[in-house]
């Protein structure tokens, strides 16, 4: 592919992302090429970027609505290897002595092994699953040897998500400052940002955002181009994305245009 073709296709991709749809006639006039050339571009972008090829146009897919409520024991097994690789990369960001917050998503439980070679961490969470791993899988011994503090924040219990939330939780979480927040979301959408299906998970993460310096989003490949009910954060609020799997070209351009650091594992 020559440079002119690549530049033209990138511009078409951006237009579709911004406007939702473009037509063969408009693009041929815009770029000064034949309609046959644009049809070839549309065919290529439909295959590579997942756009919808219509009669004389190319458009974004309709947003998928993420409506499935959270069941932790089911989610933890999905994309398991991806989540492990994501957390391995996330652990590399943590320095000795940092204060970190782990959210209630299924991904962050795989972060605990990567903390055992650090020293003097303060690890804070509302995740009952993290608490269970800490006690039952022997991490409490490794953490004690490394001088870590593990703080579990209490509150009202949500059994399906295996987390605490509510007024008492919020009072506790706001008394601590954090160097890093590691969190996941149910859905990622370019326009809506990061969102969750369940109100409890949404309500618990919001107060943490006010107390943290670096917000690190962990996302496996199943989360992209989805939109859930409760908006956790816009893209301006995210400092870094760590993701697994293939990053589509439209997402790469989107993240770079917003100066969001991202890592693929």
C-alpha positions in Angstrom: 0.0 0.0 0.0 1.5 3.4 -1.0 1.6 6.4 1.3 -1.3 8.3 -0.3 -3.6 5.3 0.0 -2.8 4.8 3.6 -3.3 8.5 4.4 -6.6 8.6 2.6 -7.9 5.4 4.4 -6.9 6.8 7.8 -8.8 10.1 7.0 -11.9 8.1 5.9 -11.6 6.0 9.1 -11.5 9.2 11.2 -14.5 10.7 9.4 -16.6 7.6 10.0 -15.6 7.6 13.6 -16.5 11.3 14.0 -19.6 11.5 11.7 -20.9 7.9 11.7 -21.2 7.5 7.9 -19.5 8.6 4.6 -20.6 8.1 1.0 -18.7 7.1 -2.1 -19.6 10.3 -3.9 -18.5 12.6 -1.1 -15.2 10.8 -0.6 -14.4 10.8 -4.3 -14.9 14.5 -4.5 -13.0 15.2 -1.2 -9.9 13.2 -2.2 -10.0 13.9 -6.0 -10.1 10.2 -7.0 -12.6 8.0 -8.8 -15.6 6.4 -7.2 -14.1 3.0 -8.1 -11.0 3.8 -6.0 -13.2 4.8 -3.0 -15.3 1.6 -3.4 -12.0 -0.3 -3.0 -11.2 1.8 0.1 -14.6 1.0 1.5 -14.2 -2.7 0.9 -10.8 -2.7 2.6 -12.0 -0.7 5.6 -15.2 -2.8 6.0 -13.0 -5.9 6.3 -10.2 -4.4 8.4 -12.1 -2.1 10.7 -15.5 -3.8 11.0 -17.4 -0.9 9.3 -20.8 -1.6 7.7 -20.7 -1.6 3.9 -23.9 -0.2 2.4 -25.0 0.7 -1.1 -22.8 3.7 -1.8 -21.8 4.3 1.8 -19.7 3.1 4.7 -20.8 3.5 8.4 -20.0 2.5 11.9 -21.7 -0.5 13.4 -24.6 0.1 15.8 -23.3 0.3 19.3 -23.8 -3.0 21.1 -25.5 -2.7 24.5 -23.9 -4.5 27.3 -26.8 -5.7 29.5 -25.5 -8.8 31.2 -25.2 -8.3 34.9 -22.0 -9.2 36.7 -21.4 -12.7 38.0 -17.8 -12.8 39.3 -17.3 -16.6 39.2 -18.2 -16.6 35.5 -16.3 -13.5 34.5 -13.0 -14.5 36.2 -12.6 -17.5 33.8 -13.2 -15.4 30.7 -10.1 -14.3 28.8 -8.1 -15.7 31.7 -4.7 -15.8 30.0 -5.2 -12.3 28.6 -6.0 -11.0 32.1 -2.8 -12.6 33.5 -0.7 -10.9 30.8 -2.4 -7.5 31.4 -1.7 -7.7 35.1 1.9 -8.8 34.6 2.5 -5.6 32.6 0.5 -3.5 35.2 2.8 -4.8 38.0 5.8 -3.4 36.2 4.4 0.1 36.7 4.4 -0.2 40.5 7.4 1.0 42.6 8.4 0.0 46.1 6.5 2.0 48.7 3.5 2.9 46.4 -0.1 3.0 47.6 -2.4 1.2 45.1 -6.1 0.6 44.9 -7.5 -2.6 43.2 -11.1 -2.4 42.1 -13.6 -5.2 42.3 -13.3 -6.5 38.7 -12.2 -10.0 37.8 -9.0 -8.9 36.1 -7.2 -7.4 39.2 -7.2 -10.6 41.1 -4.4 -11.7 38.7 -2.3 -8.7 39.8 -1.5 -10.1 43.3 1.3 -12.5 42.1 3.1 -9.5 40.6 3.2 -7.7 43.9 5.3 -10.3 45.8 8.6 -9.0 44.6 7.9 -5.3 45.6 8.6 -3.8 49.0 6.5 -1.7 51.3 3.3 -1.4 49.3 0.0 -0.3 50.7 -2.7 -2.4 48.8 -6.3 -1.2 49.3 -9.3 -2.9 47.8 -13.1 -3.5 48.2 -12.8 -6.8 46.3 -13.9 -9.8 48.4 -12.3 -12.0 45.7 -8.9 -10.3 46.3 -9.4 -10.7 50.0 -10.1 -14.4 49.5 -7.0 -14.8 47.4 -4.9 -12.9 49.9 -5.9 -15.2 52.7 -6.5 -18.6 51.1 -3.7 -18.6 48.5 -1.0 -17.6 50.8 -0.3 -14.0 49.7 -0.6 -12.8 53.3 2.6 -14.5 54.1 4.5 -13.1 51.1 3.1 -9.7 51.7 4.2 -9.7 55.3 7.7 -10.7 54.3 7.9 -7.8 51.9 6.5 -5.3 54.4 3.2 -4.7 52.5 0.0 -3.5 54.2 -3.2 -5.0 52.8 -6.3 -2.9 53.6 -9.8 -4.3 52.9 -12.5 -1.7 53.0 -15.8 -2.8 54.4 -19.4 -1.8 53.6 -22.5 -3.3 52.2 -21.8 -6.5 50.4 -22.7 -7.2 46.8 -22.4 -11.1 46.5 -22.6 -11.4 42.7 -19.7 -8.9 42.2 -18.0 -10.0 45.4 -17.4 -6.4 46.5 -18.3 -3.9 49.2 -19.9 -0.5 48.5 -22.1 2.1 50.1 -21.8 5.0 52.6 -19.4 3.3 55.1 -17.2 2.2 52.2 -17.1 5.7 50.7 -16.1 7.2 54.1 -13.2 4.8 54.3 -11.9 5.2 50.8 -11.8 9.0 51.0 -9.4 8.9 53.9 -6.6 7.4 51.8 -4.6 8.8 48.9 -3.4 6.4 46.2 -0.5 6.5 43.7 -2.3 4.1 41.3 -5.8 2.9 40.7 -6.0 -0.4 38.7 -9.5 -0.9 37.4 -11.5 -2.6 34.7 -14.8 -1.8 33.1 -17.6 -3.8 31.5 -17.6 -1.8 28.3 -15.4 0.6 26.3 -16.9 3.1 23.8 -15.1 5.9 22.1 -17.9 8.4 22.7 -19.3 7.2 26.1 -16.0 6.2 27.7 -15.7 3.4 30.2 -19.0 2.0 31.7 -20.3 -0.7 34.0 -23.5 -2.7 33.9 -24.1 -2.7 37.7 -24.8 0.4 39.7 -22.9 -0.9 42.7 -19.6 -1.3 40.8 -20.1 2.2 39.3 -20.8 3.8 42.7 -17.8 2.2 44.4 -15.2 3.3 41.8 -16.3 7.0 41.5 -15.0 8.2 44.9 -11.6 6.5 44.3 -11.1 8.7 41.2 -11.0 11.7 43.5 -8.2 10.3 45.6 -5.7 8.9 43.0 -2.9 10.3 40.9 -2.7 7.7 38.2 -5.7 5.8 36.8 -4.8 2.6 34.9 -7.5 0.9 32.9 -7.1 -2.8 32.3 -9.1 -4.2 29.4 -9.2 -7.6 27.7 -10.2 -7.9 24.1 -13.9 -8.5 24.8 -14.6 -5.0 26.2 -14.2 -2.8 23.1 -17.0 -1.3 21.2 -19.5 -1.9 23.9 -21.6 0.5 26.0 -23.2 -0.2 29.4 -25.6 1.8 31.6 -23.3 3.5 34.1 -20.5 5.8 32.9 -17.4 5.3 35.1 -15.0 7.7 33.3 -14.5 9.7 30.2 -11.3 9.2 28.2 -9.8 12.5 29.6 -9.8 10.9 33.0 -7.7 7.8 32.0 -3.9 8.0 32.3 -3.0 4.7 30.8 -4.7 1.7 29.1 -3.2 -1.8 29.3 -5.0 -4.2 26.9 -4.6 -7.6 25.4 -5.4 -8.8 21.9 -5.4 -6.9 18.6 -6.0 -3.1 18.8 -8.0 -2.0 15.7 -6.7 0.9 13.7 -9.6 3.1 14.6 -8.9 2.6 18.3 -5.2 3.2 17.9 -5.9 6.5 16.1 -8.5 7.4 18.8 -6.1 6.8 21.7 -3.2 8.6 20.1 -5.4 11.6 19.2 -6.3 11.9 22.9 -2.7 11.4 24.0 -3.6 8.3 26.1 -0.6 6.0 26.8 -1.5 2.4 25.9 0.3 -0.9 26.1 -0.6 -4.1 24.2 0.4 -7.4 25.7 
